[in-house]
Amino acid sequence: MRSRTARTTLAALVGATALVATSCAAPGASPSGGNGEGTLAEGKTFVHLISTDPGSLDPLVTVLSYARSIDRFLYSRLIEMQTDGSIVAGLASSWESDTTTATFTLRDGVTCEDGSPLTATDIAANIAYIGDESNGSPMVGQQVQAGTTAVGDDAAGTVTVTSGRPDSFLLENVGSIAIVCGNVLNDPAALARGEGATGMFTMTEIIPNSQYTLTRRDEFTWGPGDWDAEQAGLPEKVIFRVVPNETTATNLMLSGEANAALVMGPDKQRLDSAGLIRTDLPLVVGQLTFNQADGRPTADQAVREALVQALDLEKLRLVIAGADGTAPKSLVTISPNPCRADLADDFARDVDADAAAHALDDAGWEVGSDGIRAKDGQRLELGLLYASAQGDAGGAAAELIQATWKELGVDLSVRSADAPTVSETLFVSGDWDVSAVPVSVPLPNMLIPFYAGPTPPNGTNFASIDNAEYSAAAATASAKAGTEGCADWIDAERALLSSTTVVSYADQLTGTYAQKATFIENDGLDPTSIRMYE
């Protein structure tokens, strides 16, 4: 076995601005009406605009949302979740599970892109690979628990999974990993190119920073449930085209040159006025995470609290999300969001710049002659990182934070970066103090690897968080099946908020616009749901 590091992992919001941990196909909304109505078309190419290059497509490594959105088209899953929360067949036709074991019975006739059979042994190897911590997959703790083993019985067509530790959502987590063909499992270069497909499409051309072209597999019949491979309107090809500018993307949508695009800024008004349909997904768009690594000023909770106390979070919400922004209630926003926590009071913070200044005084950070605070000869210099895909709104929010903290005596540098660079910074170099890249997840257990456990490069705890209260509550919750652990999951989340580890200040109902097509969006567009129109 060879090791993959978390070198190409972090993300941007459902393909744009947030780190999206993708477990189950979190139910999204299906577009209806608008330009999606008309005559179903055959042999069409579906053009999906994305704002940044996805980098490596290796599904065993990446948590970059755009990369995983493309992987959704290339790799199948054992189960599929529907918009009503129900679970239907994927690669598996039936299943049984509890918090420690799961058994999947596979469909007949499933093949890899080269025509060879996809076996139970192959699928078991995928799961076991992620569960083996020595392989360095960031999916450990997120979709597959450390120490998880899997055994495939090719004759019976079954895969039996034994979780390395209790998992409240074992079926949803393990059942929803992207399955690759056995011949590429130990070939990271091939997987980075999207090879070894088990899904509806294969990768046929990659032009980095320009476009990714996929072609539909004629033999693919194992769509969700009783999906019909002969139905009208399925696209023949899919092109993911990199278009960083939202105004350009909007123009392409309005001209009919593109079929799907996530537009979050002012240009969305043009799309709404034109009657284009849109999915609706509730996502975190405004969030700050503080680096608690040794030697960082933000490792001190007193500093974190003072920095947040100086911010007008309501004003920041308006800047980054406009009138569509809402006050957060939970760190879990994407469906199925089983616990539906309401921690609005815990998220709320009163702005008090004077109190924040006094708190920094008490923490030993004194204002110097240049207006910048220092302690023991160290200036209070911080670096804030946000994703370039957050656009003008993300930049404006960062500038407001910079101006506010300057008055507090903080020398804050602001840096925008594309998704691969964000990932490199957070998971490899660690050269940051405040991350404005939000984390959006559908299940509470998926927060664990980001807020606990091994730090980069050995894990995805990118902020070096060591919160005993959070870890204890999460461990208790994990031993309980499904919603039985919700009270403990909420306690775990509250522990993160009370320690000012993460501060969410804006949620937004957002989604992907459609032109001459309809589809369902969850953790990326569901390729089997796309229907093309004349």
ROPAMI-956270 format. One record per residue (C-alpha): chain; y, z, x; residue number from 1; residue in one letter. Coordinates in Angstrom, 2 decimals. Example, Ala and Ser with C-alpha at 12.3 -4.5 7.8 and 13.67 -1.06 7.14 Angstrom:
A; -4.50; 7.80; 12.30; 1; A $
A; -1.06; 7.14; 13.67; 2; S $
//
This chain:
A; 0.00; 0.00; 0.00; 1; M $
A; 3.46; -0.73; 1.25; 2; R $
A; 6.66; 1.08; 0.49; 3; S $
A; 9.63; -0.14; -1.46; 4; R $
A; 12.84; 1.85; -1.19; 5; T $
A; 15.42; 2.26; -3.94; 6; A $
A; 17.68; -0.15; -2.09; 7; R $
A; 18.41; -2.42; -5.03; 8; T $
A; 18.58; -0.02; -7.94; 9; T $
A; 21.70; 1.02; -9.82; 10; L $
A; 23.51; -0.76; -12.41; 11; A $
A; 26.06; -1.83; -14.69; 12; A $
A; 26.26; -1.22; -18.55; 13; L $
A; 23.54; -3.12; -20.43; 14; V $
A; 24.04; -5.79; -17.93; 15; G $
A; 27.60; -4.85; -17.15; 16; A $
A; 28.83; -1.40; -16.37; 17; T $
A; 26.27; 1.33; -16.55; 18; A $
A; 23.11; 2.43; -14.95; 19; L $
A; 20.62; 1.79; -17.73; 20; V $
A; 17.25; 3.44; -17.38; 21; A $
A; 14.91; 1.24; -19.39; 22; T $
A; 11.84; 2.83; -20.83; 23; S $
A; 10.69; 1.66; -24.21; 24; C $
A; 12.29; -1.36; -25.76; 25; A $
A; 14.92; 0.84; -27.29; 26; A $
A; 15.55; -0.56; -30.75; 27; P $
A; 18.76; -2.52; -30.98; 28; G $
A; 20.48; -4.39; -33.75; 29; A $
A; 19.71; -7.91; -34.88; 30; S $
A; 22.65; -10.26; -35.37; 31; P $
A; 23.08; -11.69; -38.82; 32; S $
A; 25.42; -14.24; -40.31; 33; G $
A; 28.19; -16.02; -38.42; 34; G $
A; 27.41; -18.95; -36.15; 35; N $
A; 23.73; -18.01; -35.95; 36; G $
A; 23.06; -19.58; -39.36; 37; E $
A; 22.02; -23.21; -39.71; 38; G $
A; 19.08; -25.45; -38.88; 39; T $
A; 16.57; -24.15; -36.34; 40; L $
A; 16.50; -26.32; -33.23; 41; A $
A; 13.62; -27.27; -30.95; 42; E $
A; 13.57; -27.81; -27.19; 43; G $
A; 16.91; -26.08; -26.58; 44; K $
A; 18.10; -24.17; -23.51; 45; T $
A; 19.42; -20.66; -24.17; 46; F $
A; 22.37; -19.89; -21.86; 47; V $
A; 23.02; -16.20; -21.30; 48; H $
A; 26.18; -15.30; -19.37; 49; L $
A; 26.01; -12.29; -17.05; 50; I $
A; 28.93; -10.85; -15.12; 51; S $
A; 27.25; -10.16; -11.79; 52; T $
A; 24.32; -11.36; -9.73; 53; D $
A; 21.24; -9.21; -10.45; 54; P $
A; 19.96; -9.03; -6.88; 55; G $
A; 16.25; -8.35; -6.50; 56; S $
A; 14.17; -8.92; -9.65; 57; L $
A; 11.32; -6.66; -8.48; 58; D $
A; 10.55; -4.65; -11.65; 59; P $
A; 8.79; -1.95; -9.66; 60; L $
A; 12.03; -1.20; -7.83; 61; V $
A; 15.14; -2.25; -9.68; 62; T $
A; 16.96; -0.23; -12.30; 63; V $
A; 19.83; -2.73; -12.27; 64; L $
A; 20.33; -3.59; -15.91; 65; S $
A; 20.92; -7.32; -15.36; 66; Y $
A; 17.81; -7.59; -13.18; 67; A $
A; 15.74; -5.75; -15.75; 68; R $
A; 17.18; -7.93; -18.51; 69; S $
A; 15.84; -10.99; -16.69; 70; I $
A; 12.56; -9.18; -16.03; 71; D $
A; 12.27; -8.71; -19.80; 72; R $
A; 11.77; -12.48; -20.02; 73; F $
A; 9.25; -12.60; -17.16; 74; L $
A; 6.98; -9.59; -17.59; 75; Y $
A; 5.12; -8.25; -20.61; 76; S $
A; 4.54; -4.62; -21.57; 77; R $
A; 1.59; -2.77; -23.01; 78; L $
A; 3.50; -1.88; -26.19; 79; I $
A; 6.68; -3.03; -27.90; 80; E $
A; 9.03; -0.90; -29.96; 81; M $
A; 10.69; -2.43; -32.98; 82; Q $
A; 14.16; -1.93; -34.40; 83; T $
A; 12.82; 0.62; -36.90; 84; D $
A; 11.28; 2.70; -34.09; 85; G $
A; 7.71; 1.65; -34.82; 86; S $
A; 5.36; 0.64; -32.01; 87; I $
A; 3.47; -2.65; -32.15; 88; V $
A; 1.08; -4.50; -29.88; 89; A $
A; 2.19; -5.96; -26.59; 90; G $
A; -0.46; -6.51; -23.95; 91; L $
A; -2.40; -3.75; -25.70; 92; A $
A; -3.79; -4.17; -29.20; 93; S $
A; -4.36; -0.43; -29.74; 94; S $
A; -3.74; 2.89; -28.00; 95; W $
A; -4.18; 6.64; -28.08; 96; E $
A; -2.05; 9.21; -26.25; 97; S $
A; -0.88; 12.79; -25.91; 98; D $
A; 1.36; 14.41; -23.25; 99; T $
A; -1.15; 14.01; -20.40; 100; T $
A; -3.43; 11.05; -21.14; 101; T $
A; -3.16; 7.61; -22.70; 102; A $
A; -5.74; 4.90; -23.30; 103; T $
A; -4.82; 1.29; -24.00; 104; F $
A; -7.20; -1.37; -25.33; 105; T $
A; -6.03; -4.81; -24.20; 106; L $
A; -5.65; -8.02; -26.12; 107; R $
A; -7.92; -10.94; -25.29; 108; D $
A; -6.69; -14.07; -23.58; 109; G $
A; -3.73; -12.68; -21.64; 110; V $
A; -3.03; -14.66; -18.46; 111; T $
A; -0.74; -14.70; -15.45; 112; C $
A; 1.66; -17.56; -14.77; 113; E $
A; -0.94; -19.26; -12.53; 114; D $
A; -3.46; -19.28; -15.39; 115; G $
A; -5.67; -16.51; -13.99; 116; S $
A; -6.66; -13.65; -16.33; 117; P $
A; -4.56; -10.50; -16.37; 118; L $
A; -7.19; -7.79; -16.09; 119; T $
A; -7.33; -4.12; -16.97; 120; A $
A; -7.68; -3.42; -13.26; 121; T $
A; -4.45; -5.30; -12.57; 122; D $
A; -2.55; -3.30; -15.19; 123; I $
A; -3.97; 0.00; -13.96; 124; A $
A; -2.88; -0.92; -10.43; 125; A $
A; 0.71; -1.44; -11.66; 126; N $
A; 0.81; 2.04; -13.17; 127; I $
A; -0.90; 3.73; -10.23; 128; A $
A; 1.44; 2.00; -7.80; 129; Y $
A; 4.50; 3.50; -9.46; 130; I $
A; 2.82; 6.91; -9.75; 131; G $
A; 2.15; 7.01; -6.00; 132; D $
A; 5.31; 8.58; -4.57; 133; E $
A; 4.60; 7.12; -1.12; 134; S $
A; 5.47; 3.69; -2.53; 135; N $
A; 9.04; 4.78; -3.24; 136; G $
A; 9.43; 3.29; -6.70; 137; S $
A; 12.49; 4.65; -8.54; 138; P $
A; 10.43; 4.45; -11.73; 139; M $
A; 8.70; 7.67; -10.63; 140; V $
A; 9.78; 10.41; -12.99; 141; G $
A; 11.55; 7.89; -15.16; 142; Q $
A; 8.69; 5.92; -16.68; 143; Q $
A; 5.69; 7.14; -14.71; 144; V $
A; 5.30; 10.74; -13.54; 145; Q $
A; 4.57; 11.41; -9.88; 146; A $
A; 0.83; 11.61; -9.23; 147; G $
A; -0.08; 9.54; -12.28; 148; T $
A; -3.37; 7.68; -11.94; 149; T $
A; -4.81; 4.80; -13.96; 150; A $
A; -8.26; 3.28; -14.20; 151; V $
A; -9.02; -0.15; -15.61; 152; G $
A; -12.35; -1.08; -17.18; 153; D $
A; -12.46; -4.88; -17.14; 154; D $
A; -15.65; -5.09; -19.18; 155; A $
A; -14.31; -2.88; -21.96; 156; A $
A; -10.75; -4.15; -21.61; 157; G $
A; -9.27; -0.66; -21.43; 158; T $
A; -6.77; 1.13; -19.24; 159; V $
A; -6.91; 4.93; -19.07; 160; T $
A; -3.85; 6.74; -17.73; 161; V $
A; -3.75; 10.36; -16.54; 162; T $
A; -0.20; 11.58; -16.13; 163; S $
A; 0.67; 13.47; -12.95; 164; G $
A; 2.51; 16.02; -15.09; 165; R $
A; 3.11; 16.48; -18.80; 166; P $
A; 5.29; 13.81; -20.37; 167; D $
A; 6.71; 14.23; -23.86; 168; S $
A; 6.97; 10.47; -24.26; 169; F $
A; 3.97; 9.30; -22.26; 170; L $
A; 3.08; 6.42; -24.58; 171; L $
A; 6.64; 5.06; -24.71; 172; E $
A; 7.23; 5.47; -20.99; 173; N $
A; 4.01; 4.15; -19.46; 174; V $
A; 3.52; 1.66; -22.27; 175; G $
A; 6.87; 0.06; -21.56; 176; S $
A; 6.77; -0.65; -17.83; 177; I $
A; 6.97; -4.30; -16.82; 178; A $
A; 3.48; -5.46; -15.83; 179; I $
A; 3.18; -7.92; -12.94; 180; V $
A; 0.19; -9.99; -11.89; 181; C $
A; -2.19; -8.39; -9.44; 182; G $
A; -1.72; -11.04; -6.77; 183; N $
A; 1.97; -10.13; -6.27; 184; V $
A; 1.77; -6.35; -6.69; 185; L $
A; 1.96; -5.88; -2.94; 186; N $
A; 4.34; -8.75; -2.28; 187; D $
A; 7.93; -7.49; -2.68; 188; P $
A; 9.42; -10.81; -1.60; 189; A $
A; 7.59; -12.61; -4.41; 190; A $
A; 8.60; -10.00; -6.97; 191; L $
A; 12.22; -10.13; -5.80; 192; A $
A; 12.10; -13.81; -6.83; 193; R $
A; 10.61; -13.00; -10.23; 194; G $
A; 7.13; -14.33; -9.46; 195; E $
A; 3.83; -13.06; -10.89; 196; G $
A; 4.99; -13.46; -14.50; 197; A $
A; 2.93; -12.07; -17.36; 198; T $
A; 5.53; -12.69; -20.05; 199; G $
A; 7.02; -15.49; -22.10; 200; M $
A; 8.84; -17.26; -19.26; 201; F $
A; 8.44; -18.11; -15.58; 202; T $
A; 11.17; -18.35; -12.97; 203; M $
A; 11.74; -21.98; -11.98; 204; T $
A; 15.03; -21.91; -10.04; 205; E $
A; 17.31; -19.32; -8.45; 206; I $
A; 20.81; -20.11; -7.21; 207; I $
A; 22.19; -16.72; -6.10; 208; P $
A; 25.56; -15.79; -7.62; 209; N $
A; 25.35; -18.87; -9.83; 210; S $
A; 22.37; -19.11; -12.16; 211; Q $
A; 18.71; -18.24; -12.78; 212; Y $
A; 16.60; -20.77; -14.69; 213; T $
A; 13.44; -19.80; -16.58; 214; L $
A; 10.91; -22.01; -18.39; 215; T $
A; 8.81; -20.98; -21.39; 216; R $
A; 5.06; -20.70; -20.89; 217; R $
A; 3.16; -22.80; -23.44; 218; D $
A; 0.15; -20.47; -23.20; 219; E $
A; 2.14; -17.33; -24.10; 220; F $
A; 0.84; -16.02; -27.45; 221; T $
A; 0.90; -12.24; -26.96; 222; W $
A; 4.34; -11.51; -28.34; 223; G $
A; 4.99; -8.26; -30.23; 224; P $
A; 2.64; -7.54; -33.12; 225; G $
A; 1.75; -10.70; -35.02; 226; D $
A; 4.43; -12.82; -33.36; 227; W $
A; 3.85; -16.55; -33.92; 228; D $
A; 4.08; -18.75; -30.82; 229; A $
A; 4.33; -21.86; -33.03; 230; E $
A; 7.40; -20.78; -34.99; 231; Q $
A; 10.50; -22.95; -34.96; 232; A $
A; 13.61; -22.27; -32.92; 233; G $
A; 12.10; -20.82; -29.74; 234; L $
A; 14.01; -21.87; -26.61; 235; P $
A; 12.31; -24.14; -24.11; 236; E $
A; 14.37; -22.83; -21.20; 237; K $
A; 16.67; -19.90; -20.49; 238; V $
A; 19.53; -19.91; -18.00; 239; I $
A; 21.17; -16.69; -16.87; 240; F $
A; 24.55; -17.89; -15.61; 241; R $
A; 26.75; -15.64; -13.48; 242; V $
A; 30.32; -15.61; -14.86; 243; V $
A; 32.30; -12.57; -13.65; 244; P $
A; 35.46; -13.25; -15.67; 245; N $
A; 35.36; -12.27; -19.37; 246; E $
A; 38.05; -14.79; -20.34; 247; T $
A; 35.98; -17.58; -18.80; 248; T $
A; 32.86; -16.27; -20.52; 249; A $
A; 34.70; -16.18; -23.84; 250; T $
A; 35.88; -19.76; -23.39; 251; N $
A; 32.32; -20.88; -22.69; 252; L $
A; 31.09; -19.10; -25.79; 253; M $
A; 33.79; -20.59; -28.01; 254; L $
A; 33.15; -24.10; -26.68; 255; S $
A; 29.43; -23.76; -27.41; 256; G $
A; 28.45; -24.09; -23.75; 257; E $
A; 26.83; -20.64; -23.81; 258; A $
A; 24.72; -18.80; -26.36; 259; N $
A; 25.07; -15.15; -25.36; 260; A $
A; 27.58; -12.97; -23.52; 261; A $
A; 28.55; -9.32; -23.35; 262; L $
A; 32.34; -9.15; -23.79; 263; V $
A; 33.95; -5.73; -23.92; 264; M $
A; 37.62; -6.33; -23.14; 265; G $
A; 40.47; -7.84; -25.19; 266; P $
A; 38.78; -11.25; -25.31; 267; D $
A; 36.26; -9.92; -27.81; 268; K $
A; 38.98; -10.22; -30.44; 269; Q $
A; 38.89; -13.99; -29.97; 270; R $
A; 35.14; -13.99; -30.50; 271; L $
A; 35.43; -11.80; -33.58; 272; D $
A; 38.13; -14.05; -35.01; 273; S $
A; 35.89; -17.07; -34.47; 274; A $
A; 33.17; -15.38; -36.51; 275; G $
A; 30.62; -15.03; -33.74; 276; L $
A; 27.84; -12.57; -34.42; 277; I $
A; 27.24; -9.54; -32.19; 278; R $
A; 24.57; -6.92; -31.64; 279; T $
A; 25.57; -3.26; -31.77; 280; D $
A; 24.44; -0.77; -29.13; 281; L $
A; 25.98; 2.69; -28.59; 282; P $
A; 26.54; 3.11; -24.87; 283; L $
A; 28.24; 5.43; -22.45; 284; V $
A; 31.23; 3.55; -21.01; 285; V $
A; 33.30; 6.40; -19.55; 286; G $
A; 31.52; 8.89; -17.30; 287; Q $
A; 32.08; 10.66; -14.00; 288; L $
A; 29.34; 11.99; -11.73; 289; T $
A; 30.19; 14.13; -8.71; 290; F $
A; 28.42; 13.91; -5.36; 291; N $
A; 27.06; 17.36; -4.50; 292; Q $
A; 25.63; 16.51; -1.08; 293; A $
A; 26.30; 19.03; 1.68; 294; D $
A; 29.76; 18.65; 3.18; 295; G $
A; 31.27; 16.92; 0.16; 296; R $
A; 34.25; 18.71; -1.42; 297; P $
A; 32.69; 17.97; -4.81; 298; T $
A; 29.64; 20.06; -3.91; 299; A $
A; 31.84; 23.02; -4.90; 300; D $
A; 31.77; 23.55; -8.67; 301; Q $
A; 35.28; 25.05; -8.53; 302; A $
A; 36.57; 21.74; -7.14; 303; V $
A; 34.69; 19.72; -9.75; 304; R $
A; 36.05; 21.83; -12.58; 305; E $
A; 39.62; 21.61; -11.27; 306; A $
A; 39.43; 17.84; -10.95; 307; L $
A; 38.22; 17.48; -14.53; 308; V $
A; 40.69; 20.03; -15.88; 309; Q $
A; 43.55; 17.90; -14.59; 310; A $
A; 42.36; 14.81; -16.49; 311; L $
A; 43.42; 13.85; -19.99; 312; D $
A; 40.00; 12.66; -21.16; 313; L $
A; 41.31; 11.42; -24.50; 314; E $
A; 43.80; 9.17; -22.73; 315; K $
A; 41.07; 7.95; -20.39; 316; L $
A; 38.89; 7.17; -23.40; 317; R $
A; 41.64; 5.05; -24.90; 318; L $
A; 42.17; 3.21; -21.61; 319; V $
A; 38.52; 2.32; -21.01; 320; I $
A; 37.34; 1.76; -24.58; 321; A $
A; 40.45; 1.25; -26.70; 322; G $
A; 40.31; 2.09; -30.37; 323; A $
A; 36.55; 1.49; -30.35; 324; D $
A; 35.90; 4.48; -28.07; 325; G $
A; 34.34; 7.63; -29.46; 326; T $
A; 33.91; 11.15; -28.10; 327; A $
A; 30.42; 11.62; -26.60; 328; P $
A; 27.85; 13.83; -28.27; 329; K $
A; 24.96; 13.42; -25.84; 330; S $
A; 24.03; 11.90; -22.49; 331; L $
A; 21.31; 10.04; -24.43; 332; V $
A; 22.89; 7.25; -26.47; 333; T $
A; 20.46; 4.35; -26.79; 334; I $
A; 17.81; 4.30; -29.54; 335; S $
A; 15.31; 5.74; -30.11; 336; P $
A; 17.29; 8.79; -28.89; 337; N $
A; 14.75; 11.09; -30.57; 338; P $
A; 16.65; 14.39; -30.28; 339; C $
A; 20.03; 13.21; -31.57; 340; R $
A; 21.85; 16.04; -29.82; 341; A $
A; 25.40; 16.91; -30.86; 342; D $
A; 27.07; 18.53; -27.87; 343; L $
A; 30.59; 17.39; -28.69; 344; A $
A; 31.97; 20.88; -28.04; 345; D $
A; 30.30; 20.96; -24.62; 346; D $
A; 31.78; 17.58; -23.72; 347; F $
A; 35.29; 18.54; -24.82; 348; A $
A; 37.65; 19.64; -22.03; 349; R $
A; 41.21; 20.94; -22.35; 350; D $
A; 43.68; 19.31; -19.99; 351; V $
A; 45.72; 21.82; -17.94; 352; D $
A; 47.15; 20.45; -14.70; 353; A $
A; 48.74; 23.77; -13.73; 354; D $
A; 45.48; 25.67; -14.14; 355; A $
A; 43.69; 22.95; -12.14; 356; A $
A; 46.19; 23.34; -9.30; 357; A $
A; 45.78; 27.12; -9.26; 358; H $
A; 41.99; 26.71; -9.22; 359; A $
A; 42.20; 24.55; -6.11; 360; L $
A; 44.55; 27.10; -4.54; 361; D $
A; 41.99; 29.82; -5.22; 362; D $
A; 39.24; 27.62; -3.74; 363; A $
A; 41.20; 27.46; -0.47; 364; G $
A; 42.63; 23.95; -0.82; 365; W $
A; 46.29; 24.31; 0.07; 366; E $
A; 48.96; 21.65; -0.38; 367; V $
A; 50.20; 20.19; 2.92; 368; G $
A; 53.59; 18.78; 3.86; 369; S $
A; 52.46; 15.30; 2.75; 370; D $
A; 51.45; 16.61; -0.67; 371; G $
A; 47.72; 16.35; 0.05; 372; I $
A; 45.58; 19.46; -0.01; 373; R $
A; 43.47; 20.60; 2.92; 374; A $
A; 40.99; 23.35; 3.71; 375; K $
A; 39.85; 24.40; 7.17; 376; D $
A; 41.43; 21.29; 8.61; 377; G $
A; 39.74; 18.94; 6.13; 378; Q $
A; 42.00; 16.91; 3.87; 379; R $
A; 41.00; 16.60; 0.21; 380; L $
A; 40.18; 12.92; 0.49; 381; E $
A; 37.79; 11.54; -2.11; 382; L $
A; 36.37; 8.12; -2.89; 383; G $
A; 35.75; 6.90; -6.44; 384; L $
A; 33.35; 4.03; -7.06; 385; L $
A; 33.19; 1.92; -10.20; 386; Y $
A; 31.38; -1.30; -11.09; 387; A $
A; 33.41; -4.51; -10.95; 388; S $
A; 31.65; -5.55; -14.14; 389; A $
A; 33.60; -2.81; -15.95; 390; Q $
A; 36.48; -5.24; -15.78; 391; G $
A; 40.16; -4.53; -16.21; 392; D $
A; 39.49; -1.49; -18.40; 393; A $
A; 37.34; 0.12; -15.72; 394; G $
A; 40.00; -0.57; -13.11; 395; G $
A; 42.75; 0.85; -15.32; 396; A $
A; 40.76; 4.03; -15.93; 397; A $
A; 40.16; 4.42; -12.18; 398; A $
A; 43.87; 3.98; -11.48; 399; E $
A; 44.79; 6.61; -14.07; 400; L $
A; 42.37; 9.05; -12.43; 401; I $
A; 43.84; 8.20; -9.03; 402; Q $
A; 47.42; 8.84; -10.21; 403; A $
A; 46.47; 12.10; -11.95; 404; T $
A; 44.65; 13.51; -8.96; 405; W $
A; 47.44; 12.47; -6.60; 406; K $
A; 49.75; 14.82; -8.50; 407; E $
A; 47.08; 17.49; -8.00; 408; L $
A; 47.14; 16.93; -4.24; 409; G $
A; 44.07; 14.73; -3.93; 410; V $
A; 44.03; 11.57; -1.82; 411; D $
A; 41.72; 9.40; -3.93; 412; L $
A; 40.67; 5.94; -2.82; 413; S $
A; 39.29; 3.66; -5.53; 414; V $
A; 36.69; 1.00; -4.87; 415; R $
A; 35.23; -1.64; -7.15; 416; S $
A; 31.86; -3.17; -6.30; 417; A $
A; 29.31; -5.55; -7.76; 418; D $
A; 26.01; -4.13; -9.00; 419; A $
A; 23.98; -4.57; -5.78; 420; P $
A; 26.76; -2.97; -3.74; 421; T $
A; 27.05; -0.09; -6.20; 422; V $
A; 23.32; 0.43; -5.83; 423; S $
A; 23.51; 0.28; -2.04; 424; E $
A; 26.31; 2.83; -2.02; 425; T $
A; 24.75; 5.33; -4.40; 426; L $
A; 21.13; 5.02; -3.31; 427; F $
A; 21.38; 4.24; 0.39; 428; V $
A; 24.65; 4.94; 2.19; 429; S $
A; 25.76; 7.88; 0.02; 430; G $
A; 29.36; 7.16; 1.00; 431; D $
A; 31.06; 8.22; -2.23; 432; W $
A; 32.39; 11.34; -3.92; 433; D $
A; 32.89; 10.37; -7.56; 434; V $
A; 30.90; 7.72; -9.40; 435; S $
A; 32.39; 6.15; -12.51; 436; A $
A; 29.19; 4.16; -13.15; 437; V $
A; 27.74; 5.52; -16.41; 438; P $
A; 24.10; 6.34; -17.00; 439; V $
A; 22.70; 5.22; -20.36; 440; S $
A; 19.15; 6.14; -21.39; 441; V $
A; 17.04; 5.98; -24.56; 442; P $
A; 14.90; 9.08; -23.85; 443; L $
A; 16.01; 12.46; -22.45; 444; P $
A; 13.22; 12.65; -19.86; 445; N $
A; 14.63; 9.53; -18.21; 446; M $
A; 17.61; 11.51; -16.95; 447; L $
A; 15.38; 13.68; -14.75; 448; I $
A; 15.05; 11.42; -11.67; 449; P $
A; 18.82; 10.87; -11.63; 450; F $
A; 19.76; 14.55; -11.90; 451; Y $
A; 16.89; 16.33; -10.14; 452; A $
A; 14.23; 15.87; -7.49; 453; G $
A; 14.24; 13.82; -4.29; 454; P $
A; 17.50; 12.33; -3.06; 455; T $
A; 17.94; 8.82; -1.60; 456; P $
A; 16.26; 7.16; 0.14; 457; P $
A; 13.23; 9.11; -1.11; 458; N $
A; 14.32; 9.31; -4.73; 459; G $
A; 17.03; 8.46; -7.26; 460; T $
A; 18.83; 11.82; -7.45; 461; N $
A; 21.88; 9.98; -6.17; 462; F $
A; 24.31; 12.91; -6.54; 463; A $
A; 22.06; 15.40; -4.68; 464; S $
A; 21.94; 17.72; -7.69; 465; I $
A; 20.01; 20.99; -7.44; 466; D $
A; 20.40; 22.61; -10.85; 467; N $
A; 17.62; 25.13; -11.45; 468; A $
A; 18.59; 25.66; -15.07; 469; E $
A; 18.37; 21.94; -15.82; 470; Y $
A; 15.06; 21.52; -14.02; 471; S $
A; 13.48; 24.49; -15.77; 472; A $
A; 14.52; 23.36; -19.25; 473; A $
A; 13.38; 19.80; -18.55; 474; A $
A; 10.00; 21.03; -17.32; 475; A $
A; 9.52; 23.13; -20.47; 476; T $
A; 10.49; 20.22; -22.69; 477; A $
A; 8.18; 17.79; -20.87; 478; S $
A; 5.14; 19.88; -21.81; 479; A $
A; 5.86; 19.42; -25.51; 480; K $
A; 5.04; 16.24; -27.39; 481; A $
A; 7.88; 14.10; -28.64; 482; G $
A; 10.55; 15.84; -30.67; 483; T $
A; 8.82; 19.22; -30.36; 484; E $
A; 10.69; 19.66; -27.10; 485; G $
A; 14.14; 18.69; -28.40; 486; C $
A; 15.63; 22.19; -28.24; 487; A $
A; 14.65; 22.37; -24.57; 488; D $
A; 15.93; 18.87; -23.84; 489; W $
A; 19.27; 19.84; -25.35; 490; I $
A; 19.35; 22.99; -23.21; 491; D $
A; 18.68; 20.84; -20.15; 492; A $
A; 21.54; 18.53; -21.02; 493; E $
A; 23.84; 21.49; -21.63; 494; R $
A; 23.03; 22.78; -18.12; 495; A $
A; 24.35; 19.55; -16.61; 496; L $
A; 27.54; 19.72; -18.64; 497; L $
A; 28.26; 23.40; -17.99; 498; S $
A; 28.00; 22.88; -14.22; 499; S $
A; 30.39; 19.88; -14.36; 500; T $
A; 27.66; 17.81; -12.76; 501; T $
A; 28.40; 14.90; -15.06; 502; V $
A; 31.34; 14.41; -17.40; 503; V $
A; 31.11; 11.81; -20.16; 504; S $
A; 34.38; 11.04; -21.89; 505; Y $
A; 33.82; 7.77; -23.78; 506; A $
A; 31.06; 6.12; -25.79; 507; D $
A; 31.48; 2.71; -27.32; 508; Q $
A; 29.59; 0.62; -29.82; 509; L $
A; 29.19; -2.61; -27.93; 510; T $
A; 26.84; -5.53; -27.80; 511; G $
A; 26.17; -9.15; -26.94; 512; T $
A; 27.87; -11.98; -28.81; 513; Y $
A; 25.81; -14.94; -29.96; 514; A $
A; 26.65; -18.61; -30.48; 515; Q $
A; 24.18; -21.02; -32.11; 516; K $
A; 21.43; -18.42; -31.67; 517; A $
A; 20.15; -15.15; -33.04; 518; T $
A; 18.26; -12.42; -31.21; 519; F $
A; 17.48; -8.73; -31.07; 520; I $
A; 18.95; -6.66; -28.25; 521; E $
A; 17.49; -3.42; -26.94; 522; N $
A; 17.11; -2.92; -23.19; 523; D $
A; 18.27; -6.47; -22.72; 524; G $
A; 17.62; -9.31; -25.13; 525; L $
A; 14.11; -9.52; -26.52; 526; D $
A; 13.03; -13.04; -25.50; 527; P $
A; 10.53; -13.33; -28.34; 528; T $
A; 13.30; -12.73; -30.88; 529; S $
A; 15.54; -15.63; -29.79; 530; I $
A; 16.00; -18.43; -32.32; 531; R $
A; 18.09; -21.48; -31.47; 532; M $
A; 20.23; -23.38; -33.98; 533; Y $
A; 21.79; -26.83; -34.15; 534; E $
//
